[in-house]
Amino acid sequence: MKYYIIAGEASGDLHGSNLIKALKTKDPKTEVRCWGGDLMQAAGGTLVKHYKEMAFMGFLEVLLNIFTISKNIKFCKKDIYEFNPHKIIFIDYSGFNLRIAKWAKAHNFSTNYYISPQIWASREGRIEKIKRDIDAMYVILPFEKEFYAKHNFPVHFVGHPLLDAVANRPKIDERDFRTENSLHPEKQIIALLPGSRKQEVQKMLSIMLSVIDSFSDYEFVIAGAPSLDDDFYMTFLKNPNVSFVSNKTYDLLSIAHAALVTSGTATLETAIFKVPQVVCYKANWVSYQIAKRIVTLDYISLVNLIMKKEVVKELIQKDLTTKNLKSELGKILDGDFRNYQLASYIELEQMLGGRGASDNAAELIAANTQ
């Protein structure tokens, strides 16, 4: 079986890599051509284009790079046509993938979506495109099945792949990890997860680091994203109480006492590691003004969305200040709110459907005859 898989972000690369492994376990002769990253390539996919070349964040950034995006779409269609896969698998990344799906459906390719676009958050009208262009949808959030049922589009809930990604990671020795990464041998760690795109990291890290002098008993450690070069982070390491680890976010979370996290998949990863967190988000003014007019959610973090209540504090746009961040971080270092988050994380994990998401998705995709 030949598959063409398209992922456009670091999280999609992770989930895509596990899906490739599951597909190859079921059929060792499986051929995969993909858009993604190093993990998908290491899992056995032939990498066509790296997500680092496609990571444009926000409405303004998309407009500024519209020529590059159009060129990528044209190339992708040509590459799919020449590879002639039995099935195409889209992983999130809706702006790009839904355009390709429309073309693919018109050219009689089997279209499968693993990890739904967040149409439940904004532009719900995109459901009509999905119903028209997608043969099968495999969702990973428990409320998504109910959402699609409301629109008369049956989907498969396969569980969340992060549960497997966290459970299957190689375990580390904390003492060795601290030594190897030049971390303090004893100080409790506050992990900083500022995102995976250069634009958001530049916005988020400065405000995250503005609180460090108020918490001198802790060591702040920046989690470097695989999508960015290590040199990019060096300008942020001016305080002796700030350290940096590159592409070791899971290892860092496994020993962290608390975390400051940019809204996105990382909020859920942090919760699965049982690390109390404050969720941060700040976009450029234009992108934020557009987003707040089309996003219909009460919360922005996956933790709160799944739980349907405020489990983690969200500091958004003008509320993301040094004063507020200092106050909210203090609340999760010890005390009742920290205990509340930790107890809620256990309930959250139960709602995610258990392990085996990648295997479940692979089995359903391989069996789908459309």
C-alpha positions as CSV (number, residue, x, y, z in Angstrom):
1,M,0.0,0.0,0.0
2,K,1.2,3.5,-0.9
3,Y,0.4,6.4,1.3
4,Y,1.0,10.2,0.9
5,I,0.9,12.0,4.3
6,I,0.9,15.7,4.8
7,A,1.8,17.4,8.1
8,G,2.9,21.0,8.4
9,E,4.0,21.4,12.0
10,A,6.2,19.8,14.7
11,S,3.2,18.2,16.4
12,G,2.0,16.8,13.1
13,D,5.5,15.4,12.5
14,L,5.3,13.5,15.9
15,H,1.9,12.1,15.2
16,G,2.7,11.3,11.6
17,S,5.8,9.4,12.6
18,N,3.8,7.2,15.0
19,L,1.2,6.6,12.3
20,I,3.9,5.6,9.8
21,K,5.3,3.1,12.3
22,A,1.9,1.6,12.9
23,L,1.2,1.3,9.2
24,K,4.5,-0.4,8.6
25,T,3.9,-2.7,11.5
26,K,0.7,-3.9,9.9
27,D,2.3,-4.1,6.4
28,P,6.1,-4.0,6.1
29,K,5.8,-3.3,2.4
30,T,4.0,0.0,3.1
31,E,5.5,2.9,1.1
32,V,5.1,6.4,2.5
33,R,5.9,9.7,0.9
34,C,5.4,12.7,3.2
35,W,5.5,16.3,4.1
36,G,6.6,16.6,7.7
37,G,9.9,16.5,9.6
38,D,12.8,14.5,10.9
39,L,10.6,12.1,12.9
40,M,8.5,11.1,9.9
41,Q,11.6,10.6,7.9
42,A,13.2,8.5,10.7
43,A,10.0,6.4,10.8
44,G,10.5,5.4,7.2
45,G,8.7,8.1,5.2
46,T,10.4,9.6,2.2
47,L,10.4,13.3,3.1
48,V,9.4,15.6,0.3
49,K,9.3,18.9,2.2
50,H,10.1,19.8,5.8
51,Y,7.6,21.7,7.9
52,K,10.3,24.2,8.7
53,E,9.6,25.6,5.3
54,M,5.9,25.9,5.8
55,A,5.5,27.2,9.4
56,F,3.7,30.5,8.9
57,M,1.7,31.6,12.0
58,G,-1.3,34.0,12.0
59,F,-3.3,35.7,9.3
60,L,-0.7,38.4,8.6
61,E,2.2,36.0,8.3
62,V,0.2,33.9,5.8
63,L,-0.6,36.9,3.7
64,L,3.0,38.0,3.6
65,N,4.0,34.5,2.4
66,I,1.1,33.8,0.1
67,F,3.4,33.3,-3.0
68,T,5.4,30.6,-1.2
69,I,2.3,28.9,0.0
70,S,0.8,28.9,-3.5
71,K,4.0,27.5,-4.9
72,N,4.0,24.7,-2.3
73,I,0.4,23.8,-3.2
74,K,1.2,23.5,-6.9
75,F,4.2,21.4,-6.2
76,C,2.3,19.1,-3.8
77,K,-0.4,18.4,-6.3
78,K,2.2,17.5,-9.0
79,D,4.1,15.3,-6.5
80,I,0.9,13.4,-5.4
81,Y,-0.1,12.8,-9.0
82,E,3.3,11.4,-9.9
83,F,3.5,9.2,-6.8
84,N,-0.1,8.0,-7.3
85,P,-0.8,6.8,-3.7
86,H,-3.6,4.4,-2.8
87,K,-4.5,6.8,0.0
88,I,-3.7,10.4,1.1
89,I,-3.6,11.1,4.8
90,F,-3.9,14.7,6.0
91,I,-2.7,15.6,9.5
92,D,-4.3,18.9,10.8
93,Y,-2.7,21.9,9.0
94,S,-6.1,22.8,7.6
95,G,-5.3,25.9,5.5
96,F,-3.0,23.8,3.2
97,N,-4.6,20.4,3.5
98,L,-8.1,21.3,2.7
99,R,-6.9,22.9,-0.5
100,I,-5.1,19.8,-1.5
101,A,-8.1,17.6,-0.4
102,K,-10.4,19.4,-2.8
103,W,-8.1,18.7,-5.7
104,A,-7.4,15.2,-4.6
105,K,-11.1,14.3,-4.3
106,A,-11.7,15.7,-7.8
107,H,-8.9,13.4,-9.1
108,N,-10.4,10.3,-7.4
109,F,-7.8,9.8,-4.7
110,S,-8.8,8.3,-1.3
111,T,-8.8,11.2,1.2
112,N,-8.3,10.5,4.9
113,Y,-8.0,13.1,7.7
114,Y,-6.1,12.1,10.9
115,I,-6.4,14.8,13.6
116,S,-9.2,17.1,12.6
117,P,-8.8,20.8,11.7
118,Q,-10.1,22.8,14.6
119,I,-13.3,23.9,12.8
120,W,-15.1,23.6,16.2
121,A,-13.1,26.6,17.2
122,S,-13.6,28.9,14.2
123,R,-15.0,29.0,10.7
124,E,-17.4,26.1,11.4
125,G,-18.6,26.5,7.8
126,R,-15.6,24.5,6.7
127,I,-17.6,21.4,7.6
128,E,-19.1,21.6,4.1
129,K,-15.7,21.3,2.5
130,I,-14.8,18.4,4.7
131,K,-18.1,16.6,4.0
132,R,-17.4,17.2,0.3
133,D,-13.7,16.3,0.1
134,I,-12.9,13.9,2.9
135,D,-13.8,10.2,2.7
136,A,-13.0,9.4,6.3
137,M,-12.1,11.4,9.4
138,Y,-10.2,10.1,12.5
139,V,-10.4,12.4,15.5
140,I,-8.4,12.5,18.7
141,L,-10.4,14.7,21.0
142,P,-13.5,13.3,22.7
143,F,-15.8,16.2,22.0
144,E,-15.0,16.1,18.2
145,K,-17.2,13.1,17.6
146,E,-20.2,14.8,19.0
147,F,-19.4,18.0,17.0
148,Y,-19.3,16.1,13.7
149,A,-22.4,14.1,14.6
150,K,-24.2,17.4,14.9
151,H,-23.3,18.0,11.3
152,N,-24.3,14.5,10.1
153,F,-20.7,13.5,9.3
154,P,-19.7,10.3,11.1
155,V,-16.1,10.1,12.3
156,H,-13.9,7.7,14.2
157,F,-12.6,8.6,17.7
158,V,-9.3,6.8,18.0
159,G,-7.9,8.3,21.2
160,H,-5.1,10.8,21.6
161,P,-1.7,9.8,20.3
162,L,0.1,12.0,22.9
163,L,-0.7,9.3,25.5
164,D,1.4,6.8,23.5
165,A,4.1,9.4,22.7
166,V,4.6,10.1,26.4
167,A,4.3,6.5,27.6
168,N,6.7,5.2,25.0
169,R,9.4,7.8,25.4
170,P,12.8,6.6,26.7
171,K,13.1,7.1,30.4
172,I,15.9,9.3,31.7
173,D,17.9,9.5,34.9
174,E,17.3,13.0,36.4
175,R,20.7,13.4,37.8
176,D,22.4,12.5,34.5
177,F,20.0,14.8,32.6
178,R,20.9,17.7,34.8
179,T,24.6,17.1,34.5
180,E,24.5,16.6,30.7
181,N,22.6,19.8,30.2
182,S,24.5,21.9,32.7
183,L,21.4,22.4,34.9
184,H,21.5,23.1,38.7
185,P,21.9,19.8,40.6
186,E,19.1,20.5,43.0
187,K,16.9,23.5,42.1
188,Q,13.3,22.7,41.1
189,I,12.7,23.5,37.5
190,I,10.2,25.8,35.9
191,A,10.0,24.7,32.2
192,L,9.4,27.4,29.5
193,L,7.7,26.1,26.4
194,P,7.4,29.2,24.2
195,G,6.3,27.5,21.0
196,S,7.8,26.1,17.8
197,R,7.6,29.0,15.4
198,K,10.1,31.9,15.4
199,Q,7.4,34.6,15.5
200,E,5.7,33.2,18.6
201,V,8.9,32.4,20.4
202,Q,10.1,36.0,20.0
203,K,6.8,37.2,21.4
204,M,6.5,34.8,24.3
205,L,10.0,34.3,25.7
206,S,10.6,37.8,26.7
207,I,7.4,38.0,28.8
208,M,8.0,34.5,30.3
209,L,11.5,35.5,31.3
210,S,10.4,38.8,32.9
211,V,9.3,36.9,36.1
212,I,12.5,35.1,36.8
213,D,14.0,37.5,39.3
214,S,10.9,36.9,41.5
215,F,11.6,33.2,41.7
216,S,15.3,32.9,42.4
217,D,14.9,29.6,44.2
218,Y,13.9,28.0,40.9
219,E,15.8,27.3,37.7
220,F,14.0,28.4,34.5
221,V,14.8,26.1,31.5
222,I,13.8,27.0,27.9
223,A,12.7,24.0,25.8
224,G,14.2,24.5,22.4
225,A,12.0,23.4,19.5
226,P,13.4,21.1,16.8
227,S,12.0,23.6,14.2
228,L,14.5,26.3,15.3
229,D,18.3,26.5,15.4
230,D,19.9,26.5,18.9
231,D,21.6,29.8,18.0
232,F,18.3,31.5,17.8
233,Y,17.8,31.1,21.6
234,M,21.1,32.3,22.7
235,T,20.0,36.0,22.9
236,F,17.5,34.9,25.7
237,L,20.2,33.4,27.9
238,K,21.4,36.5,29.6
239,N,20.3,35.7,33.2
240,P,22.4,33.1,35.1
241,N,19.1,31.5,36.4
242,V,18.0,30.6,32.8
243,S,19.2,27.5,31.0
244,F,18.4,25.9,27.7
245,V,17.9,22.4,26.4
246,S,17.5,21.6,22.7
247,N,14.8,19.2,21.4
248,K,14.3,17.5,24.8
249,T,10.9,18.9,25.8
250,Y,9.6,15.5,27.1
251,D,12.7,14.9,29.2
252,L,12.4,18.4,30.6
253,L,8.7,18.0,31.4
254,S,9.4,14.7,33.1
255,I,11.4,16.5,35.8
256,A,9.8,19.9,35.9
257,H,7.9,21.3,38.9
258,A,5.8,23.8,36.9
259,A,5.7,25.3,33.4
260,L,4.8,28.4,31.4
261,V,3.4,27.2,28.1
262,T,2.4,28.9,24.9
263,S,-1.1,27.8,23.9
264,G,-1.2,24.8,21.6
265,T,-0.5,21.0,21.7
266,A,2.2,21.7,24.4
267,T,-0.5,22.5,26.9
268,L,-1.9,19.0,26.6
269,E,1.6,17.4,26.7
270,T,2.4,19.3,29.9
271,A,-0.9,18.0,31.4
272,I,-0.1,14.4,30.5
273,F,3.3,14.8,32.3
274,K,1.3,16.1,35.3
275,V,3.1,19.4,35.4
276,P,1.0,22.4,36.7
277,Q,1.1,25.2,34.1
278,V,0.1,28.7,33.1
279,V,-1.0,29.0,29.5
280,C,0.2,32.1,27.6
281,Y,-0.8,33.5,24.3
282,K,0.0,36.8,22.5
283,A,-0.2,37.3,18.7
284,N,0.4,40.4,16.7
285,W,-2.4,43.0,16.9
286,V,-3.8,42.4,13.4
287,S,-3.9,38.6,13.7
288,Y,-5.4,38.8,17.2
289,Q,-8.2,41.2,16.1
290,I,-9.1,38.9,13.3
291,A,-9.0,35.8,15.4
292,K,-11.1,37.1,18.3
293,R,-13.9,37.8,15.8
294,I,-14.1,34.3,14.4
295,V,-13.1,32.1,17.3
296,T,-16.2,31.0,19.2
297,L,-14.6,29.2,22.2
298,D,-14.7,29.9,25.9
299,Y,-11.1,28.7,26.2
300,I,-8.0,28.4,24.1
301,S,-6.1,25.6,25.8
302,L,-6.8,22.0,25.0
303,V,-6.8,21.2,28.7
304,N,-9.7,23.5,29.4
305,L,-11.6,22.7,26.2
306,I,-11.6,19.0,26.9
307,M,-12.5,19.4,30.6
308,K,-15.1,22.1,29.7
309,K,-14.0,24.2,32.6
310,E,-11.0,26.3,33.7
311,V,-8.3,23.9,34.9
312,V,-5.3,25.9,33.9
313,K,-5.1,29.7,33.9
314,E,-5.0,31.3,30.5
315,L,-3.3,34.7,30.1
316,I,-4.2,36.0,26.7
317,Q,-3.0,39.1,24.8
318,K,-3.3,42.2,27.1
319,D,-3.7,40.0,30.2
320,L,-0.3,38.4,29.6
321,T,1.7,40.8,31.7
322,T,4.7,40.4,34.1
323,K,2.4,41.1,37.0
324,N,-0.2,38.6,36.1
325,L,2.2,35.9,35.1
326,K,4.1,36.3,38.4
327,S,0.9,35.9,40.3
328,E,-0.4,32.9,38.4
329,L,3.0,31.1,38.5
330,G,3.1,31.6,42.3
331,K,-0.3,29.8,42.6
332,I,0.9,26.6,40.9
333,L,4.2,26.2,42.8
334,D,2.4,24.9,45.9
335,G,-1.0,25.1,47.5
336,D,-4.6,24.4,46.6
337,F,-4.6,25.5,42.9
338,R,-1.5,23.3,42.2
339,N,-3.3,20.3,43.8
340,Y,-6.5,21.1,41.8
341,Q,-4.6,21.0,38.5
342,L,-2.9,17.8,39.4
343,A,-6.2,16.1,40.3
344,S,-7.9,17.4,37.2
345,Y,-5.1,16.0,35.0
346,I,-5.9,12.5,36.1
347,E,-9.5,13.0,35.0
348,L,-8.4,14.6,31.8
349,E,-6.2,11.6,30.9
350,Q,-9.2,9.2,31.4
351,M,-11.2,11.3,29.0
352,L,-8.6,11.0,26.2
353,G,-9.5,7.4,25.5
354,G,-6.5,5.4,26.6
355,R,-3.4,4.4,24.6
356,G,-3.2,3.0,21.1
357,A,-4.4,5.9,19.0
358,S,-1.8,5.4,16.2
359,D,-2.6,1.7,16.0
360,N,-6.3,2.4,16.0
361,A,-6.0,5.0,13.2
362,A,-3.7,2.8,11.1
363,E,-6.0,-0.1,11.3
364,L,-9.0,1.9,10.3
365,I,-7.2,3.7,7.5
366,A,-5.8,0.5,6.1
367,A,-9.2,-1.1,6.2
368,N,-11.1,1.8,4.6
369,T,-12.0,0.8,1.1
370,Q,-13.0,4.3,-0.1
